[in-house]
Amino acid sequence: MNDADVSNQIQQMVKFIRQEAEEKANEISVSAEEEFNVEKLQLVEAEKKKIRQEYERKEKQVEIRKKIEYSMQLNASRIKVLQAQDDLVSSMKEAAGKELLHISHDHHVYKKLLKELIVQSLLRLKEPAILLRCRKEDLELVESVLHSAKQEYAAKVNVHPPDILVDNQVHLPPAPSHHHAHGPFCSGGVVLASRDGKIVCENTLDARLDVVFRKKLPEIRKRLFGEVTV
């Protein structure tokens, strides 16, 4: 083999090696690009997932805030409605309280009522010795019905008439007026107690109104507002 053949063979080998190197380099390049694209896709998908999760988290927060705000508004509305209902009921009781004042203006009716209140109180207490208090302006009327009230009570329970002491030193508060608007007041009636003060029967018109109003409050609310709830 001469020099020319050797040189030609070397060139062919170099060409083969170079071609093989280029092919290998291309394979590596393609493989690297594929790996890069796969990795890039994975990163993109991971970021998309993070974004979706963040969006869902924020969406849930917004929904929770909306529910909280709605609940607060609903509760505020309920409170307003309940307050309005309470105000109406209170105004009705106040109006009824003002009507009580007219009862004592009719002496004939009020005298009969005082006797009935005294008898009722005696029946509740069932004590032989009683202390009775009334308004100062009612003293004369109370004294006028006291005897018949004791006799009626005694006949009802078949006992001796009780000893009733009318308190002339301490009286129930007067009826409300412009001069006495903010202090304690009494629209009429009586308070009876055992002499030792351990048993008390408050039978004033105001106390009876409170009892009746508490007892009838569910019925009053039902008539005014029905079964509707907010």
Z-matrix of the N, CA and C atoms (Angstrom, degrees):
N
C 1 1.480
C 2 1.519 1 108.20
N 3 1.310 2 113.45 1 124.20
C 4 1.471 3 117.29 2 -178.12
C 5 1.520 4 109.35 3 -84.31
N 6 1.299 5 112.13 4 179.02
C 7 1.482 6 119.38 5 -177.30
C 8 1.510 7 111.73 6 -63.11
N 9 1.301 8 118.00 7 -35.64
C 10 1.470 9 122.29 8 -178.07
C 11 1.532 10 109.75 9 -65.24
N 12 1.355 11 114.39 10 -41.87
C 13 1.462 12 117.42 11 179.95
C 14 1.534 13 111.34 12 -66.29
N 15 1.326 14 113.83 13 -40.58
C 16 1.472 15 118.93 14 179.29
C 17 1.518 16 110.64 15 -62.10
N 18 1.331 17 114.76 16 -44.52
C 19 1.485 18 120.70 17 -179.04
C 20 1.521 19 110.18 18 -63.65
N 21 1.323 20 115.87 19 -40.89
C 22 1.472 21 120.64 20 -178.99
C 23 1.540 22 110.19 21 -66.69
N 24 1.307 23 114.54 22 -41.10
C 25 1.467 24 118.39 23 -179.72
C 26 1.538 25 110.74 24 -66.15
N 27 1.327 26 115.45 25 -39.92
C 28 1.475 27 120.39 26 178.91
C 29 1.527 28 109.91 27 -61.96
N 30 1.347 29 115.17 28 -43.28
C 31 1.481 30 119.59 29 -179.07
C 32 1.530 31 110.32 30 -62.93
N 33 1.360 32 115.77 31 -39.24
C 34 1.463 33 119.21 32 179.17
C 35 1.532 34 111.08 33 -65.59
N 36 1.341 35 114.18 34 -40.04
C 37 1.458 36 118.06 35 178.26
C 38 1.537 37 111.35 36 -64.80
N 39 1.348 38 114.47 37 -42.34
C 40 1.483 39 119.72 38 178.73
C 41 1.524 40 109.98 39 -61.76
N 42 1.369 41 114.08 40 -42.70
C 43 1.470 42 119.44 41 -179.50
C 44 1.531 43 110.13 42 -63.58
N 45 1.338 44 115.44 43 -40.70
C 46 1.456 45 120.00 44 -179.57
C 47 1.528 46 110.80 45 -65.30
N 48 1.319 47 114.26 46 -45.30
C 49 1.468 48 119.74 47 179.90
C 50 1.529 49 110.47 48 -62.38
N 51 1.353 50 114.94 49 -43.47
C 52 1.471 51 119.66 50 -179.76
C 53 1.530 52 110.08 51 -63.05
N 54 1.342 53 115.91 52 -43.66
C 55 1.471 54 120.14 53 -178.83
C 56 1.528 55 109.93 54 -63.63
N 57 1.359 56 112.55 55 -43.09
C 58 1.466 57 116.63 56 179.86
C 59 1.531 58 110.58 57 -64.40
N 60 1.327 59 116.96 58 -37.36
C 61 1.463 60 122.24 59 178.76
C 62 1.523 61 110.65 60 -65.70
N 63 1.345 62 115.08 61 -41.81
C 64 1.477 63 118.91 62 179.62
C 65 1.525 64 111.08 63 -65.23
N 66 1.361 65 114.29 64 -41.50
C 67 1.463 66 117.39 65 178.61
C 68 1.528 67 111.14 66 -63.13
N 69 1.349 68 113.42 67 -42.59
C 70 1.467 69 118.27 68 178.55
C 71 1.511 70 110.90 69 -62.62
N 72 1.357 71 115.21 70 -41.42
C 73 1.459 72 120.23 71 179.48
C 74 1.517 73 110.18 72 -63.57
N 75 1.360 74 115.62 73 -39.97
C 76 1.470 75 119.34 74 177.91
C 77 1.520 76 111.22 75 -63.84
N 78 1.351 77 114.49 76 -42.29
C 79 1.467 78 118.55 77 178.44
C 80 1.534 79 110.67 78 -60.26
N 81 1.336 80 113.91 79 -45.45
C 82 1.472 81 118.93 80 179.70
C 83 1.522 82 110.37 81 -61.95
N 84 1.337 83 116.15 82 -42.13
C 85 1.458 84 121.21 83 -179.32
C 86 1.520 85 111.39 84 -63.72
N 87 1.365 86 114.64 85 -45.16
C 88 1.475 87 119.15 86 179.25
C 89 1.520 88 110.61 87 -64.05
N 90 1.347 89 114.74 88 -44.80
C 91 1.462 90 119.98 89 -179.96
C 92 1.527 91 110.91 90 -61.70
N 93 1.347 92 114.12 91 -43.53
C 94 1.464 93 118.61 92 179.90
C 95 1.527 94 110.98 93 -63.73
N 96 1.352 95 115.96 94 -39.86
C 97 1.461 96 120.11 95 179.69
C 98 1.515 97 110.68 96 -66.40
N 99 1.333 98 115.63 97 -39.97
C 100 1.467 99 119.54 98 178.00
C 101 1.529 100 111.09 99 -63.26
N 102 1.351 101 114.39 100 -44.78
C 103 1.463 102 119.14 101 178.77
C 104 1.528 103 110.36 102 -62.60
N 105 1.346 104 114.63 103 -40.76
C 106 1.463 105 119.76 104 179.05
C 107 1.529 106 110.32 105 -61.99
N 108 1.363 107 115.42 106 -45.00
C 109 1.462 108 119.17 107 -179.69
C 110 1.516 109 111.76 108 -64.19
N 111 1.364 110 115.20 109 -40.41
C 112 1.463 111 119.23 110 178.22
C 113 1.527 112 110.45 111 -63.28
N 114 1.338 113 115.44 112 -45.72
C 115 1.466 114 120.59 113 -179.70
C 116 1.530 115 110.38 114 -63.98
N 117 1.362 116 113.22 115 -42.08
C 118 1.470 117 117.82 116 179.60
C 119 1.534 118 109.92 117 -62.41
N 120 1.331 119 116.70 118 -42.84
C 121 1.466 120 121.08 119 179.20
C 122 1.523 121 110.95 120 -62.52
N 123 1.359 122 114.30 121 -40.95
C 124 1.466 123 118.45 122 178.49
C 125 1.531 124 111.05 123 -62.96
N 126 1.350 125 115.14 124 -43.30
C 127 1.470 126 119.57 125 178.61
C 128 1.525 127 111.51 126 -62.67
N 129 1.354 128 113.77 127 -43.07
C 130 1.471 129 118.43 128 179.34
C 131 1.518 130 110.85 129 -62.32
N 132 1.350 131 116.48 130 -44.65
C 133 1.454 132 120.53 131 179.30
C 134 1.526 133 111.73 132 -64.16
N 135 1.345 134 114.53 133 -39.46
C 136 1.466 135 118.91 134 178.33
C 137 1.521 136 110.86 135 -62.77
N 138 1.362 137 115.89 136 -42.24
C 139 1.471 138 120.27 137 178.86
C 140 1.525 139 110.67 138 -66.96
N 141 1.349 140 116.12 139 -39.04
C 142 1.463 141 120.06 140 177.50
C 143 1.539 142 110.08 141 -61.58
N 144 1.346 143 114.78 142 -42.55
C 145 1.463 144 119.64 143 179.59
C 146 1.525 145 111.05 144 -62.75
N 147 1.346 146 115.40 145 -43.02
C 148 1.465 147 120.07 146 178.73
C 149 1.526 148 110.51 147 -62.44
N 150 1.358 149 115.04 148 -41.79
C 151 1.467 150 119.43 149 -179.60
C 152 1.529 151 110.14 150 -64.86
N 153 1.370 152 115.71 151 -43.35
C 154 1.462 153 119.59 152 178.82
C 155 1.525 154 111.10 153 -61.75
N 156 1.342 155 116.38 154 -44.03
C 157 1.455 156 120.79 155 179.28
C 158 1.527 157 111.54 156 -62.65
N 159 1.333 158 115.19 157 -42.71
C 160 1.465 159 119.64 158 178.70
C 161 1.531 160 110.97 159 -63.99
N 162 1.341 161 114.97 160 -40.67
C 163 1.464 162 119.79 161 179.08
C 164 1.535 163 110.32 162 -64.50
N 165 1.356 164 115.94 163 -43.93
C 166 1.457 165 120.26 164 179.12
C 167 1.525 166 111.17 165 -63.12
N 168 1.358 167 114.77 166 -39.73
C 169 1.468 168 119.04 167 178.81
C 170 1.524 169 110.81 168 -62.57
N 171 1.350 170 115.06 169 -46.66
C 172 1.461 171 118.94 170 -179.80
C 173 1.527 172 111.34 171 -67.15
N 174 1.349 173 115.51 172 -35.88
C 175 1.468 174 119.75 173 178.55
C 176 1.529 175 109.85 174 -63.54
N 177 1.338 176 116.25 175 -41.15
C 178 1.456 177 120.43 176 177.91
C 179 1.527 178 111.00 177 -64.22
N 180 1.353 179 115.22 178 -40.57
C 181 1.458 180 119.39 179 178.34
C 182 1.520 181 111.12 180 -61.64
N 183 1.342 182 115.16 181 -42.13
C 184 1.465 183 119.93 182 178.83
C 185 1.528 184 110.12 183 -62.92
N 186 1.347 185 116.93 184 -43.12
C 187 1.462 186 121.03 185 179.53
C 188 1.527 187 110.94 186 -63.21
N 189 1.345 188 115.21 187 -41.89
C 190 1.469 189 119.59 188 179.06
C 191 1.521 190 110.22 189 -63.01
N 192 1.361 191 115.86 190 -43.92
C 193 1.464 192 119.58 191 178.93
C 194 1.524 193 111.20 192 -62.26
N 195 1.353 194 115.36 193 -40.24
C 196 1.463 195 119.63 194 178.82
C 197 1.533 196 110.68 195 -62.05
N 198 1.359 197 115.43 196 -43.51
C 199 1.459 198 119.38 197 -179.89
C 200 1.526 199 111.08 198 -64.97
N 201 1.339 200 115.79 199 -40.98
C 202 1.469 201 119.86 200 178.76
C 203 1.522 202 110.53 201 -63.37
N 204 1.349 203 116.13 202 -46.02
C 205 1.459 204 120.47 203 179.88
C 206 1.529 205 110.95 204 -62.73
N 207 1.347 206 115.93 205 -41.73
C 208 1.463 207 119.76 206 179.08
C 209 1.529 208 110.48 207 -63.69
N 210 1.337 209 115.25 208 -43.45
C 211 1.459 210 119.74 209 179.55
C 212 1.525 211 110.90 210 -62.59
N 213 1.342 212 116.77 211 -41.91
C 214 1.460 213 120.81 212 179.24
C 215 1.523 214 110.82 213 -64.69
N 216 1.347 215 116.55 214 -42.91
C 217 1.458 216 120.40 215 178.63
C 218 1.526 217 110.88 216 -64.67
N 219 1.354 218 115.04 217 -39.99
C 220 1.460 219 119.48 218 179.17
C 221 1.525 220 110.55 219 -64.06
N 222 1.340 221 115.93 220 -44.33
C 223 1.466 222 120.00 221 178.98
C 224 1.520 223 111.05 222 -63.78
N 225 1.352 224 115.57 223 -40.79
C 226 1.466 225 119.53 224 178.40
C 227 1.524 226 110.64 225 -62.48
N 228 1.337 227 115.98 226 -40.06
C 229 1.472 228 120.10 227 178.22
C 230 1.522 229 110.26 228 -65.20
N 231 1.340 230 115.80 229 -42.60
C 232 1.468 231 119.23 230 179.01
C 233 1.529 232 110.79 231 -61.41
N 234 1.337 233 115.13 232 -43.68
C 235 1.470 234 119.61 233 -179.91
C 236 1.523 235 110.34 234 -61.54
N 237 1.341 236 116.33 235 -41.99
C 238 1.466 237 119.90 236 179.44
C 239 1.523 238 111.19 237 -63.07
N 240 1.341 239 115.41 238 -43.10
C 241 1.464 240 119.67 239 179.97
C 242 1.530 241 110.12 240 -64.89
N 243 1.342 242 116.16 241 -45.78
C 244 1.463 243 120.13 242 179.72
C 245 1.527 244 111.55 243 -62.67
N 246 1.342 245 115.61 244 -38.96
C 247 1.462 246 120.04 245 178.31
C 248 1.526 247 110.61 246 -64.42
N 249 1.344 248 115.43 247 -42.77
C 250 1.468 249 120.16 248 177.79
C 251 1.529 250 110.72 249 -62.18
N 252 1.348 251 115.80 250 -41.02
C 253 1.461 252 119.79 251 178.18
C 254 1.526 253 110.86 252 -64.41
N 255 1.343 254 116.05 253 -44.45
C 256 1.464 255 120.48 254 178.96
C 257 1.525 256 111.03 255 -61.81
N 258 1.338 257 116.06 256 -40.82
C 259 1.468 258 120.40 257 178.85
C 260 1.526 259 110.89 258 -61.64
N 261 1.347 260 115.44 259 -41.75
C 262 1.467 261 119.59 260 179.97
C 263 1.522 262 110.65 261 -65.65
N 264 1.340 263 116.03 262 -44.65
C 265 1.475 264 119.90 263 179.42
C 266 1.534 265 110.08 264 -63.32
N 267 1.335 266 116.74 265 -41.87
C 268 1.468 267 120.79 266 179.15
C 269 1.526 268 111.19 267 -63.37
N 270 1.331 269 116.09 268 -39.80
C 271 1.464 270 119.46 269 179.06
C 272 1.528 271 110.87 270 -66.06
N 273 1.349 272 116.17 271 -34.76
C 274 1.462 273 119.65 272 176.72
C 275 1.530 274 110.44 273 -65.43
N 276 1.345 275 115.66 274 -42.72
C 277 1.464 276 118.58 275 179.36
C 278 1.525 277 110.58 276 -65.48
N 279 1.324 278 115.68 277 -39.62
C 280 1.469 279 119.87 278 178.57
C 281 1.529 280 110.49 279 -62.54
N 282 1.352 281 115.89 280 -41.17
C 283 1.467 282 120.19 281 178.57
C 284 1.531 283 110.45 282 -64.62
N 285 1.349 284 116.00 283 -40.26
C 286 1.468 285 119.87 284 177.74
C 287 1.520 286 110.54 285 -64.40
N 288 1.354 287 116.03 286 -38.32
C 289 1.460 288 120.19 287 177.79
C 290 1.516 289 112.27 288 -61.91
N 291 1.328 290 116.42 289 -37.81
C 292 1.472 291 120.18 290 178.40
C 293 1.526 292 111.18 291 -67.70
N 294 1.359 293 115.62 292 -33.10
C 295 1.463 294 119.17 293 178.34
C 296 1.528 295 111.16 294 -66.87
N 297 1.361 296 116.40 295 -29.27
C 298 1.465 297 119.61 296 179.57
C 299 1.528 298 111.66 297 -59.83
N 300 1.321 299 115.06 298 -32.01
C 301 1.468 300 119.48 299 -177.04
C 302 1.526 301 111.97 300 -62.13
N 303 1.340 302 116.09 301 -28.20
C 304 1.472 303 119.30 302 -178.10
C 305 1.529 304 111.82 303 -74.69
N 306 1.335 305 117.27 304 -20.23
C 307 1.467 306 120.28 305 -176.61
C 308 1.520 307 110.82 306 -62.53
N 309 1.339 308 116.20 307 -45.33
C 310 1.469 309 119.58 308 -177.21
C 311 1.527 310 112.68 309 -72.21
N 312 1.317 311 117.68 310 -10.59
C 313 1.465 312 120.51 311 179.61
C 314 1.537 313 110.95 312 -74.98
N 315 1.333 314 116.32 313 -28.77
C 316 1.463 315 120.16 314 176.96
C 317 1.526 316 107.70 315 -92.28
N 318 1.326 317 116.99 316 98.86
C 319 1.465 318 121.39 317 -171.71
C 320 1.520 319 112.37 318 -62.04
N 321 1.318 320 118.00 319 -36.25
C 322 1.465 321 120.28 320 -178.28
C 323 1.535 322 110.27 321 -65.77
N 324 1.321 323 115.80 322 -47.78
C 325 1.465 324 120.83 323 179.51
C 326 1.526 325 110.52 324 -66.18
N 327 1.328 326 116.07 325 -43.55
C 328 1.471 327 121.13 326 -175.95
C 329 1.524 328 111.05 327 -67.86
N 330 1.330 329 116.89 328 -35.66
C 331 1.464 330 121.01 329 178.81
C 332 1.525 331 110.32 330 -62.59
N 333 1.323 332 115.79 331 -45.51
C 334 1.465 333 120.70 332 178.46
C 335 1.528 334 110.62 333 -63.07
N 336 1.335 335 116.26 334 -40.87
C 337 1.469 336 120.86 335 179.92
C 338 1.523 337 111.09 336 -64.79
N 339 1.314 338 117.48 337 -42.05
C 340 1.467 339 120.94 338 179.42
C 341 1.527 340 110.82 339 -58.82
N 342 1.338 341 115.58 340 -42.96
C 343 1.471 342 119.02 341 178.89
C 344 1.527 343 110.24 342 -61.43
N 345 1.325 344 116.82 343 -45.25
C 346 1.469 345 120.96 344 -179.38
C 347 1.525 346 111.18 345 -62.99
N 348 1.328 347 117.03 346 -38.78
C 349 1.465 348 121.07 347 179.26
C 350 1.529 349 110.96 348 -66.52
N 351 1.335 350 116.81 349 -38.83
C 352 1.472 351 120.84 350 179.01
C 353 1.529 352 110.08 351 -65.94
N 354 1.337 353 116.74 352 -46.30
C 355 1.465 354 121.03 353 179.56
C 356 1.532 355 110.18 354 -60.96
N 357 1.309 356 116.34 355 -45.24
C 358 1.471 357 120.36 356 179.53
C 359 1.525 358 110.99 357 -60.35
N 360 1.328 359 117.03 358 -42.12
C 361 1.473 360 121.26 359 179.73
C 362 1.527 361 110.78 360 -65.08
N 363 1.340 362 116.36 361 -41.49
C 364 1.467 363 119.79 362 178.60
C 365 1.528 364 110.89 363 -62.26
N 366 1.329 365 116.50 364 -39.44
C 367 1.467 366 120.79 365 178.89
C 368 1.530 367 111.43 366 -64.43
N 369 1.314 368 116.30 367 -32.73
C 370 1.468 369 119.50 368 178.46
C 371 1.530 370 111.52 369 -75.54
N 372 1.332 371 116.10 370 -40.53
C 373 1.470 372 119.51 371 -175.44
C 374 1.526 373 112.46 372 -78.40
N 375 1.356 374 115.34 373 -44.47
C 376 1.480 375 121.06 374 -177.25
C 377 1.530 376 111.24 375 52.12
N 378 1.330 377 115.32 376 47.12
C 379 1.464 378 122.10 377 178.92
C 380 1.532 379 109.54 378 -112.26
N 381 1.337 380 117.80 379 145.08
C 382 1.474 381 119.79 380 -179.68
C 383 1.535 382 112.90 381 -76.40
N 384 1.324 383 117.03 382 -25.08
C 385 1.466 384 120.90 383 -179.14
C 386 1.524 385 108.91 384 -127.18
N 387 1.326 386 114.81 385 125.70
C 388 1.462 387 120.83 386 -170.98
C 389 1.517 388 110.98 387 -128.88
N 390 1.344 389 115.30 388 144.09
C 391 1.456 390 121.89 389 169.58
C 392 1.527 391 108.09 390 -107.94
N 393 1.332 392 115.72 391 128.31
C 394 1.474 393 120.64 392 -177.60
C 395 1.519 394 109.88 393 -117.03
N 396 1.332 395 114.75 394 134.34
C 397 1.471 396 120.19 395 175.65
C 398 1.524 397 109.09 396 -124.39
N 399 1.313 398 114.92 397 143.21
C 400 1.460 399 121.25 398 177.42
C 401 1.524 400 108.39 399 -146.79
N 402 1.313 401 116.19 400 178.83
C 403 1.466 402 119.48 401 175.92
C 404 1.536 403 108.73 402 -69.54
N 405 1.296 404 115.23 403 153.49
C 406 1.467 405 119.57 404 -179.19
C 407 1.523 406 110.60 405 -60.37
N 408 1.341 407 115.53 406 -38.15
C 409 1.463 408 119.25 407 -177.29
C 410 1.535 409 112.02 408 -73.64
N 411 1.352 410 116.99 409 -10.68
C 412 1.467 411 120.42 410 -178.84
C 413 1.529 412 112.48 411 -100.66
N 414 1.326 413 118.11 412 -0.67
C 415 1.464 414 121.08 413 -174.86
C 416 1.529 415 112.23 414 -55.49
N 417 1.310 416 116.43 415 -46.75
C 418 1.466 417 120.40 416 -176.53
C 419 1.529 418 111.17 417 -63.60
N 420 1.343 419 116.90 418 -44.45
C 421 1.463 420 120.46 419 179.08
C 422 1.526 421 111.30 420 -63.59
N 423 1.348 422 116.54 421 -42.98
C 424 1.469 423 120.90 422 179.57
C 425 1.523 424 110.59 423 -60.76
N 426 1.344 425 116.82 424 -45.84
C 427 1.469 426 120.47 425 179.82
C 428 1.528 427 110.97 426 -61.44
N 429 1.351 428 115.97 427 -32.74
C 430 1.470 429 119.49 428 -176.48
C 431 1.526 430 112.90 429 -73.04
N 432 1.326 431 117.35 430 -23.43
C 433 1.474 432 119.69 431 -178.04
C 434 1.527 433 111.99 432 -108.68
N 435 1.329 434 117.74 433 -2.51
C 436 1.462 435 120.67 434 -172.51
C 437 1.532 436 112.47 435 -62.74
N 438 1.301 437 115.96 436 -45.65
C 439 1.473 438 119.20 437 -177.08
C 440 1.528 439 111.09 438 -62.28
N 441 1.326 440 117.01 439 -48.68
C 442 1.464 441 119.99 440 -178.28
C 443 1.526 442 111.04 441 -66.32
N 444 1.335 443 117.29 442 -31.85
C 445 1.468 444 120.86 443 177.96
C 446 1.529 445 110.26 444 -66.84
N 447 1.347 446 116.52 445 -41.92
C 448 1.473 447 120.38 446 178.86
C 449 1.527 448 110.68 447 -64.75
N 450 1.333 449 116.10 448 -41.55
C 451 1.455 450 120.09 449 -179.37
C 452 1.529 451 111.00 450 -65.57
N 453 1.323 452 116.29 451 -40.66
C 454 1.465 453 119.74 452 -179.92
C 455 1.519 454 110.90 453 -65.53
N 456 1.332 455 116.54 454 -42.33
C 457 1.470 456 120.47 455 177.84
C 458 1.524 457 110.74 456 -61.91
N 459 1.352 458 116.20 457 -46.64
C 460 1.473 459 120.64 458 -178.18
C 461 1.518 460 110.98 459 -60.14
N 462 1.339 461 116.60 460 -38.95
C 463 1.461 462 120.63 461 -179.90
C 464 1.532 463 110.74 462 -68.49
N 465 1.317 464 117.09 463 -36.79
C 466 1.469 465 120.75 464 -177.88
C 467 1.525 466 112.33 465 -67.13
N 468 1.344 467 116.43 466 -39.71
C 469 1.480 468 119.04 467 -175.02
C 470 1.528 469 112.21 468 -107.94
N 471 1.340 470 116.00 469 1.99
C 472 1.468 471 121.71 470 177.22
C 473 1.532 472 112.14 471 58.63
N 474 1.340 473 115.09 472 52.99
C 475 1.471 474 121.41 473 176.29
C 476 1.524 475 108.16 474 -133.29
N 477 1.340 476 115.02 475 172.78
C 478 1.464 477 118.81 476 174.01
C 479 1.523 478 109.19 477 -69.93
N 480 1.321 479 116.71 478 148.36
C 481 1.476 480 119.39 479 177.05
C 482 1.528 481 110.00 480 -57.60
N 483 1.303 482 117.46 481 136.32
C 484 1.470 483 119.87 482 -178.26
C 485 1.530 484 111.82 483 -72.52
N 486 1.318 485 114.95 484 159.12
C 487 1.465 486 121.35 485 175.26
C 488 1.530 487 107.85 486 -88.48
N 489 1.325 488 116.37 487 109.88
C 490 1.461 489 120.59 488 -177.10
C 491 1.528 490 109.92 489 -108.82
N 492 1.320 491 115.31 490 121.26
C 493 1.455 492 121.50 491 177.08
C 494 1.523 493 108.93 492 -102.24
N 495 1.327 494 115.98 493 118.20
C 496 1.468 495 120.30 494 177.16
C 497 1.518 496 108.31 495 -84.58
N 498 1.325 497 115.72 496 123.06
C 499 1.472 498 121.08 497 -178.16
C 500 1.526 499 109.44 498 -74.56
N 501 1.342 500 115.39 499 111.99
C 502 1.463 501 120.25 500 179.14
C 503 1.524 502 112.55 501 -95.42
N 504 1.328 503 116.26 502 0.15
C 505 1.468 504 119.99 503 -178.93
C 506 1.528 505 111.44 504 -101.80
N 507 1.321 506 116.87 505 -42.52
C 508 1.464 507 122.09 506 -179.09
C 509 1.525 508 108.57 507 -112.72
N 510 1.328 509 116.02 508 121.73
C 511 1.455 510 120.69 509 -178.02
C 512 1.530 511 110.63 510 -115.45
N 513 1.308 512 115.14 511 159.72
C 514 1.470 513 119.47 512 171.60
C 515 1.519 514 108.97 513 -68.60
N 516 1.328 515 117.61 514 153.34
C 517 1.476 516 119.94 515 -179.03
C 518 1.532 517 111.11 516 -59.54
N 519 1.324 518 116.68 517 154.24
C 520 1.465 519 119.58 518 178.49
C 521 1.527 520 111.50 519 -73.59
N 522 1.313 521 115.59 520 173.56
C 523 1.464 522 120.50 521 176.78
C 524 1.524 523 109.60 522 -66.16
N 525 1.335 524 118.41 523 151.89
C 526 1.476 525 120.26 524 179.02
C 527 1.521 526 111.26 525 -62.94
N 528 1.319 527 114.94 526 144.54
C 529 1.465 528 120.67 527 179.29
C 530 1.517 529 108.63 528 -149.99
N 531 1.319 530 116.08 529 175.80
C 532 1.469 531 120.46 530 178.57
C 533 1.527 532 110.93 531 -63.09
N 534 1.335 533 116.18 532 -32.50
C 535 1.469 534 120.31 533 -179.55
C 536 1.526 535 111.59 534 -83.44
N 537 1.322 536 116.11 535 -14.67
C 538 1.467 537 120.47 536 -175.32
C 539 1.525 538 108.81 537 -134.45
N 540 1.334 539 116.08 538 53.53
C 541 1.471 540 120.94 539 -170.21
C 542 1.522 541 113.06 540 -83.22
N 543 1.325 542 118.13 541 -30.87
C 544 1.467 543 120.24 542 -170.97
C 545 1.526 544 113.80 543 -108.80
N 546 1.313 545 118.08 544 -8.21
C 547 1.457 546 119.99 545 -179.77
C 548 1.508 547 111.56 546 -88.26
N 549 1.343 548 117.57 547 -177.39
C 550 1.465 549 120.49 548 176.66
C 551 1.527 550 110.26 549 -65.03
N 552 1.334 551 115.93 550 147.90
C 553 1.457 552 119.82 551 -179.19
C 554 1.522 553 109.29 552 -144.88
N 555 1.327 554 115.01 553 163.28
C 556 1.461 555 121.40 554 177.82
C 557 1.527 556 107.61 555 -142.55
N 558 1.326 557 115.74 556 129.83
C 559 1.461 558 120.14 557 -178.26
C 560 1.522 559 112.37 558 -85.19
N 561 1.316 560 116.59 559 -6.19
C 562 1.457 561 120.88 560 179.50
C 563 1.512 562 110.77 561 139.21
N 564 1.359 563 115.00 562 178.02
C 565 1.455 564 119.29 563 -179.05
C 566 1.520 565 112.06 564 100.31
N 567 1.329 566 115.89 565 -167.84
C 568 1.462 567 121.17 566 -175.05
C 569 1.521 568 110.72 567 -139.26
N 570 1.341 569 114.32 568 161.72
C 571 1.470 570 122.01 569 170.45
C 572 1.514 571 107.08 570 -127.88
N 573 1.330 572 115.93 571 122.43
C 574 1.462 573 120.86 572 178.88
C 575 1.520 574 109.16 573 -113.85
N 576 1.337 575 115.69 574 146.05
C 577 1.464 576 120.08 575 -179.52
C 578 1.517 577 109.68 576 -147.58
N 579 1.332 578 115.55 577 155.57
C 580 1.457 579 119.63 578 171.78
C 581 1.528 580 107.71 579 -66.34
N 582 1.298 581 116.49 580 155.98
C 583 1.468 582 119.60 581 -175.03
C 584 1.523 583 112.77 582 -60.25
N 585 1.345 584 116.04 583 -29.54
C 586 1.469 585 117.81 584 178.87
C 587 1.532 586 111.75 585 -83.46
N 588 1.313 587 117.23 586 -3.85
C 589 1.466 588 121.61 587 176.56
C 590 1.519 589 115.04 588 77.05
N 591 1.339 590 117.10 589 6.19
C 592 1.466 591 119.37 590 -177.02
C 593 1.529 592 112.46 591 -78.05
N 594 1.331 593 115.95 592 -27.73
C 595 1.465 594 120.25 593 179.47
C 596 1.525 595 107.94 594 -118.55
N 597 1.314 596 116.14 595 124.99
C 598 1.470 597 121.32 596 -177.67
C 599 1.518 598 109.18 597 -127.93
N 600 1.316 599 115.99 598 136.14
C 601 1.467 600 121.92 599 174.04
C 602 1.525 601 107.96 600 -120.46
N 603 1.325 602 114.48 601 105.71
C 604 1.471 603 119.28 602 179.85
C 605 1.524 604 108.24 603 -89.51
N 606 1.321 605 115.17 604 106.81
C 607 1.458 606 120.26 605 -175.75
C 608 1.533 607 110.43 606 -120.06
N 609 1.336 608 114.57 607 45.28
C 610 1.463 609 118.99 608 175.13
C 611 1.529 610 108.91 609 -82.58
N 612 1.314 611 116.09 610 163.11
C 613 1.464 612 119.84 611 178.67
C 614 1.524 613 110.72 612 -63.14
N 615 1.328 614 116.26 613 -37.10
C 616 1.463 615 120.30 614 -179.65
C 617 1.526 616 111.26 615 -67.08
N 618 1.346 617 116.57 616 -41.07
C 619 1.466 618 120.50 617 179.17
C 620 1.528 619 110.31 618 -65.25
N 621 1.333 620 116.56 619 -39.86
C 622 1.464 621 119.84 620 179.37
C 623 1.531 622 111.12 621 -67.21
N 624 1.326 623 115.59 622 -36.49
C 625 1.469 624 119.07 623 176.28
C 626 1.527 625 110.12 624 -62.83
N 627 1.332 626 117.14 625 -42.60
C 628 1.474 627 120.98 626 178.67
C 629 1.527 628 110.94 627 -60.18
N 630 1.336 629 116.25 628 -44.46
C 631 1.469 630 120.80 629 -178.80
C 632 1.519 631 110.55 630 -64.19
N 633 1.332 632 116.16 631 -48.30
C 634 1.465 633 120.41 632 -178.77
C 635 1.515 634 110.71 633 -63.76
N 636 1.328 635 115.71 634 -40.39
C 637 1.462 636 119.56 635 -177.79
C 638 1.523 637 111.06 636 -65.72
N 639 1.336 638 116.94 637 -42.93
C 640 1.469 639 120.34 638 177.55
C 641 1.523 640 110.56 639 -62.76
N 642 1.334 641 115.91 640 -41.71
C 643 1.463 642 120.63 641 -177.96
C 644 1.527 643 111.44 642 -67.37
N 645 1.322 644 116.24 643 -38.70
C 646 1.458 645 121.35 644 -175.02
C 647 1.531 646 113.23 645 -93.94
N 648 1.345 647 116.74 646 -1.24
C 649 1.459 648 119.43 647 -174.55
C 650 1.536 649 113.25 648 -56.37
N 651 1.354 650 120.13 649 -45.84
C 652 1.474 651 118.93 650 177.91
C 653 1.534 652 112.32 651 -58.41
N 654 1.343 653 115.93 652 -40.90
C 655 1.469 654 119.72 653 179.58
C 656 1.531 655 111.04 654 -67.55
N 657 1.332 656 115.68 655 -39.98
C 658 1.470 657 120.13 656 178.52
C 659 1.519 658 110.18 657 -61.66
N 660 1.330 659 116.31 658 -46.82
C 661 1.469 660 120.29 659 179.88
C 662 1.530 661 110.97 660 -62.47
N 663 1.323 662 116.03 661 -40.20
C 664 1.469 663 119.02 662 -178.94
C 665 1.519 664 110.31 663 -65.27
N 666 1.335 665 117.17 664 -41.02
C 667 1.462 666 120.39 665 179.80
C 668 1.526 667 111.45 666 -68.09
N 669 1.335 668 115.67 667 -35.97
C 670 1.468 669 119.11 668 -178.18
C 671 1.522 670 112.46 669 -78.93
N 672 1.329 671 115.59 670 -44.41
C 673 1.469 672 119.68 671 -168.91
C 674 1.525 673 113.63 672 -116.34
N 675 1.349 674 117.41 673 -6.49
C 676 1.457 675 119.67 674 -179.63
C 677 1.511 676 111.31 675 66.85
N 678 1.331 677 115.20 676 -153.06
C 679 1.468 678 121.74 677 -179.35
C 680 1.515 679 111.77 678 -99.39
N 681 1.352 680 116.39 679 10.09
C 682 1.467 681 119.51 680 -174.65
C 683 1.510 682 109.48 681 -72.81
N 684 1.331 683 115.96 682 131.63
C 685 1.466 684 122.42 683 174.41
C 686 1.507 685 108.68 684 -120.78
N 687 1.341 686 115.62 685 144.54
C 688 1.474 687 120.45 686 -178.44
C 689 1.502 688 109.45 687 -92.90
